[in-house]
């Protein structure tokens, strides 16, 4: 039963006051909303929109974003209740520890480490792609040998970006917030310019048919089970793209664009009034980015036929404006995306350090990693280690591989958080809740079911990688974390005194 021991809410909150593990409270609701918007408006809108439209959904990519947004909204309600009830760093890891037990908390924490680590690396890779577009034809053009893994041997700009952000994240949450506010403001202006200017070049004929008829996938995608959504194998469906199935598969793909809102929950311990501001920050950010995503996806598929979009194009929005004779807009988008992706990588990186910090404070990772900087009050040791690892991933792993790993990890976290809300309502009905999920258990169950179905629309290859990562995590837990668990040590000491 020790595998399912839970850490009390009161103990989790008490741990935040320990001097050597204390984080600085600097964030308000405006900071939280901008963190959510800042991290969401990134590769999903600037890179994955064109890829998902060309390969899976056509103009109906707007519906894919809506489906993903609804799934996130249901999960966001669950996150908001937890974050306002348990204002502690760690997000889904901390929530799971309080409801479903230590082993599942470890698994979801291990999963979140994968999500944020790989996510930060993926966004750094996207930054490098847009930087190449910006510098193309200038004296500072990046040679392919050091600008991309696909055509060279290292993605140097991506790796250097992460190393630079390492020192920003160590420098404090307020420094990160100010940088995010500045860059997010510029980024949102660029997105609004895309929508307003692009609307003048939309051709209604490009939206017909809005949901393209299903068809067999081309090339190896149709012949290899590894590259097909596992839902097709489970229900015996013929491999296909487009149609309603393609719209749902695209929703699972573009889910990558929404992962930012759960990063807001990882900053709970650094928020001045978490009970009031966290629900507003999470739900406010999600509403804003869903509207922006749908508007941009309608513009890009209206400006050019989805069949003409190159799925391998690293800068599809810029290319769309080049195609209608507005290279100036293409340059503006490339510059805005290049700058904007910096803060996306930074916020995901920051989320990773907060989850690992919470796990280290609980003894599931080495306790030395939970020590905070005496001046900046940030977990600087884990930040330095994570910075090096993420930089290596960004420099040597392609974007497409990274993005799908992030999606499945995020969806798994959402499923457990949704279940956790139901469990905590039953086990601790006495807890004060500044925000409550409506219609429990209906909303959490819907959230879990939709997220699980989206997981089934990811490829078998992605599932295999994910399960291998979880298997490694289970081995680490039994070899190290279970014996060093702070909660476990307390239980053993109590039992020894009783004997």
N, C-alpha and C positions, 0 to 999 in steps of 0.2 A: 504493500500500500504506500510505501515511501515514494514510489514513482509518481503518485498522484497527490502528494502533500501540497497544500496551497499556502501561499503567503498572505497574511491578513492585510486588508486595506490599511488598517491603522499602522502596521509595521512598515509597509511600503512608504507611507507618508512620513513616518518618523525617520526613516533612513535618509530622507532628503535634507535633514537638518545637521547631519554629521559634518563637522568643519572641513575635513580633508576630502569629502565627497560632495560638497555643496556647490550648486550651480547658481549663477547670478540671475536674478529676476529682472528682466529689462523689456519684455515684450508686451504690447497692447494689441487690441483687436485689429487695428490698421496694419501693424507689423505682420500679424498672422494671416490676414487676407492676402497681403502682398507676397508673403512666403508661398502660399498656396497657388496664387496666380503665377508668380515668378517661376515656380518649378514645373507647373503644368504647361505653360506656353513655351514649348521647346521643340524637341524632335518630333513629337506627335503632330504638331501643326505645320512645322517647316519641312519635315522629311517624310514621315509615314503616311500623310494624307494622300499624296500622289501614288505611293507604292500600293496602298490598300485599294484605292480606286481602280488602278490599272489591272490588278491581279485578282480581285475578289468581288468588289461591290459595284463598280461603275459609279454613276451619279448618286446612287443610293448610299454612298459612303456617309452622307449626312445622317441617314437613318442608323448607320453603324455607330456613329458618334452618339446619337441619341440613346441607343440601346446601352452602350457602355456607360453613358452618363447616368441613366436610370439605375443601372446596377451599382454604380458608385454612390448615387444619392441614398439608396437603401443602406448600403454599408456605412455611408457617412453619418447617418442618423445613429447607428450603433456606436461608431467611433466617438461621436459627440457626447453620448451618454456616458461612456466609459471615461473619456478624457476629463469631463467635468466632475465625475465622481472620484476618479483616481488620478489627480494631477501630478503624475510622476513620469520621469523620462522612461522611454522604452516602448511606448505605443502598444501595439498588439501583444508584444512579449509580456509586458507588465500586466495587461488585462487578463491574459490567459493564465498567468501565474496565480492570479487572485481567484480564478474560477474553475479551471479545468486541470490544474495541477502542474507539478514541476516538469515532468517529462514532456508534456505537450507544450509548455512554455519554452522549454529549451529548443524543441523542434521549430516552433514558430520564430523564436529569436534567431536561430541558425538560418532559417528561411529569410528573415528580414535582412540579415547580414548579406546574404546572397543578393536580395532584391536591390538594396541601396548601393552595394559595392559595384555590382554589374551595371546598375542604372547610371551611376556616376561615370563609369567608364564609357558606356554607350553614348552619353551626352557629350563627353569630351571628344569622342570620335566624330559625332555630328558637327561639333564646333570646327573640327579640323577640315571637314568637307566644305563647309561654307567659307572658311578662311581661304581655302584654295581657290574658290570662285572669286572672292574679293581681290586676291592678289594676282590672279591670272593676267598675264600680259604686262605685268609691271616688273621692275628690277628685283622685287622681293618674291617673285613667283616661287612656290615651293616645289622642288623636284619630286617626282613621283616616288623615287626610291626612299625618301624619308617622309613622305606626306600621306601614304596609305599602305595598309597591309596587303590589300588586294593586288596592287600594282608594284609594290616595292617590298621592303623587308621590315619597315618600322613606321609607325605613325608618331613622329617626333612632336608635332604641335600638341597633340592630345596628351601625351605623357607630360610635357612641360607645363601645360595648363593645370593639371592635377597637382603637380608639385608646387606651383605657385599658390593654388587655392588652399593647400595644406596650411600655409602660414596665415592666410586670412581666417580660416576656421579656428585656428589656435588663438588668434587675436581677440576673440570674444564675439558673443552673439549679437551685440549691438553693432559692431563693425560689419558683420555679415548682413545684418538687417539693413543698414544704410546703403551698402553696396547693392543689395537686392532692390531697394526702393528706387534708386537711380536707374538701374538697368531695366527693371520691369516697366517703369514708366515709358522709357524709350521703346521697349519691345511692344507694348500694347498700342502705342501710337503707330508703329509699323504695321501691326495686324489690322488696325482700323483703316489705315491707308490702303492696304490690300483689298479690303472689302469694298470701300467706297469707290476707289478708282477701277478696280476689277469689274464692278457691277456694270460699268458702261460698255464693257466688251463681252458681256455674257450673251450667248446665243441660245435661245430656248430649245432649238433643235438638238443641241448637245446633251440635253437632259432627257431625250426621248430615245429608247425607253428608259424610264427612271430606274427601274430594277431590270437590268439586262437578263434575258433568259439563261437558265443554267446550261452549262456546256462542260464537256470533258476537259480537264486541264491539259496543257501542252507539255511535251517533253517528259523529263524524268518525274515531274510532280505527279503525273498520272500513273506511273508504273511502280513507284517505290512506296511501300506502306509507311516507311519512316517519315515521308514528307506529306502525309495526309493527316487531317484531323482524326483523332481516335474515335470520335463520335460516329464516323462513317463505318469503321470496323465493328463497333459495338452493335449498331443497328442494321448492319449489312447494307449500307447505302453505297450506291455507285459513286466513285470519285468525281467531283464536279466543282466548278467555280461559278461565280455569279448566281443569279437567282436568290431566293430567300436564304438558302444555306450559305451562299457566299456573303450575304449581308451580315449574318451572325458570325461567320468566320472572320470577317473583317473587323467586327466589333471586338472579338478576342484579340486581334492583332493591334488595333488602335487603342486598346485598353492601356497600353504603355503610356499614352498621352495623359492619363488621369492619375497616375500613381502619386502625383505630388501631394494630394490633399492629406494622405495619411502621414506625410512628413510633419504636417502641422501638429499632429498629436504627439510627436516625439519631443516637441518643445514645451510640453505642459509644465515641466519643472522650472522653466525659464520665463513663464508668463506671470505677470503681476496679479491678474485676477482670472485664473483659469476657469473657474466655475461659470463665469459670465462670458468670457471672451473666446474660449476654445470652440464652443458650438457655433458661435457667430463666424469665427474665422474659417472653420472647416466648411460649413454650408455656403457661406458667402463666396469663397474662392471657387467652389465647385460650380455654382450657378453661373458665375461670370465666364469661366473657361468653356463650359458646355455651349453657351451661346456663341462664343468666339469660334469654336471648332466647327460648329454647324455652318456658320456664315462663310468661313473660309473654304470649307469643302464644297459648298454650293457654287462659290465663285470659281474655284479652280476647275471644276468639272463643267462649268458653263462657258468658260473661256476657251477650252479645248476639249475635243472628244476624248473620253477616257481611253479609247483605243490608241490614241496618239501620245499618251503619257508614258514615258520610259520608266518602268518599274525600278530600274537600277539608278535612276537619276538622283543624286544626293541633294539637289536643290530644285525640286519640282516647281515651287512657286515662282522662283526667279526665272526659270525656263519658260513658264506660261506667259509671263509678261514680255520676255524676249520674243516669243512667237507672235505677239500682236503688235510688235514694233515699238515697245516701250522698254528699251534696255535700261533706262534710268531707274524705273521702278524695280527692275530686276536687280540692279546694283544696290538700291535702297534696302530691298528685302534681304539680300545676301549680307549686307553690313549689319542690319538689325538682328538677323538670325545669329550671325557670328557672335555679336556682343551678347545677345540674350541667352544663348546657350551656356555662357559662362556661369550665370547664376543658377541655371538648372543643375548643372554638374555640382556646383557648390552646395546647394540645398540638399541634394541626395547624399552627397558626401557627409554633410553635417548630420543627416538622419542616421546614417550608418554608425557614426561615432557615438550618438546618444543611445542607440540600442545596445551596442557593445559595452558602453559605459555602465548601463543598467545591469547587464548580465555579469559584468566583472564585479560590480558592487555586491551582487548576490552570491559571489563566489563561483559561479558557473564558468567564468573565464578567470584567468589569473587576477587576483585582487589589485596587484600593482597597476593594472591598466585603468583602474577606476580613480586613480589619484588626479586631482584637478590642479591646474596651474595656480601658484600662490597669488599672482597678480590678475590674470585674465579670468580665473574661475572657469576654465574649460578643460575637458579631458584630453590633455595635450599628448599623453603617451600613446593612447589608442589612435589619436588623430595622425601622429607621425607614422605609425605602423601601417594604418589603413591607407594613408597617402601614397606610400611606396607601392603597395599592392595594387591599388586602383590605377596608378600611373602605368604600371607594367601591363595590366589588362588593356588599358586604353591604347597603349603603344603597339600591342602585338595581336589583338583579337578583333575580327571584323564586327561591324555594327549589327548585322542581321542576326548573328548568333547571340549577341548580348541581349537584344531587345526581347526575344521570345522567352529567355530565361527570367527576365524581370517580370513579364506578364504573369507567368504561372506562379511565381513566388508571391506576388501581390495578391492574386486571387485566392491562394491558399490562406493567406493571412486574413483576408476579408471573411472567408467562411468561418474560421475559428472565432473571430471577434463577434460575428453575428450570433453564433451559438452561445458564446460567453455571456451576452446580454441576458438571454433567457435563463441561464444557470444562475447568474448573480441576482436576478430578480427573485428567484426561488430561495437561494441560500442566504441572501442578505437583504430582505425587504425593508430593514430598518435604516439602511444607509440613506443619508440625505442626497438627493439627486437634483442638481441645478437644472439639468435638462433630461427629459425622458423620451425615449422612442415611443411614438404612438402605436396603438394596436399590437402590443406584444401578446402572443408570440408570432402573429401573422407577418409583420414587417421583417423581423430578423430571419424567419424561415424563408420568406421570399428572397431576401438578400443572399442567403446561403445557397439556395437552389439555383438562382440565376448565375452566381459566381462559379458554382460547380459546373454548370452547363457551359459557360464560357471556357472553363479549363478544358472541357472535353473537346472543344473546337480547336485546341492547339495540337500540334503535330506529335506523333509518337516519339520522334527524335527528341523533342523538347521535354516530354515526359520522362524519357530515359535519363537525360542529363539531370533533371530535377530530382528524380528518385535516387540517383547515385549520390548527389549532394546530400540528401537527407540521410542516406545510409551511412555516409561518412560522419554526419552529425551525431547519429545514434551511437556509433562506436566511440566518438570523443566523449559523449555524455557518460557512458559506462566506464570508460577508462580514467576519466579525470573529473568531470563536473559533478557527478553524483557524490563522490567522496569529499569534494571540496565545497559543496553547497553550504552556504551560511545557515540556511534553514535546517539542513540535515545535521550540521554540527551542533546547533542549539538543541535539537531533539535528542541527540546522543548524550549531550551533557546533562540534560534534564533527566533522562533515563538512568544515567550513572548515579546522579544524586539520589534518585528515588530508590535505587538498589542499595 
